[in-house]
Amino acid sequence: MTPQGRLRRDHVLDLVFLVGVALKGLDGLGELLLGIPLAFLSRAQVDSLAHSFTAEELSEDPHDLVANLLLHSTAHVAHGTLLFVALYLIVHGAVKVAIVLALIFGAERVYPWAIAVLGLFTVFQAVEFVLHPSVSVALLTLLDVVVIALTWREWRQRRSLRETFATTLKWIRQGRGGSTRAQQTTPPA
């Protein structure tokens, strides 16, 4: 691979890392926003909410996959399980948001902790996938594995998230590895 090809690959990996971190942050925020109210709702309230969220869709299409899965999953949740799910979402979401915030604020020491925590969540999700296979768990686990690998790469390079963001943004502005106008001009002979 040429040096220019390696540089392009590195920038693409940086971009994937940044997108992965952003998705982890949004995922963590979503988990928090779902888990906190879920911790205070009864099973009957959860059933009622599920029915109200799916009523319109099921009136249009009684066989809608997502709406039926939501109703089916809430119908079979015991109160203890509901509390476990709520606590899992809160802890999982809070840890993700904390890691992303620490990376944003330049705490390079967070990289090994992020790798360890995401590794533990990945193991838990892999076990969950084996016991109860689902596309969403498979996708979350795959995203975690990619983010772990790219976090390891960033940590080895001793770069902060800000540095990675700045160099990636500069690369994108230059046309994703293309020449800039300054590089296109030839010096006078």
Secondary structure by P-SEA (a helix, b strand, c coil): ccaaaaaaaaaaaaaaaaaaaaaaaaaaaaaaaaaaaaaaccaaaaaaaaaaacaaaaaaccccaaaaaaaaaaaaccaaaaaaaaaaaaaaaaaaaaaaaaaaaccccaaaaaaaaaaaaaaaaaaaaaacccaaaaaaaaaaaaaaaaaaaaaaacccaaaaaaaaaaaaaaccccccccccccccc
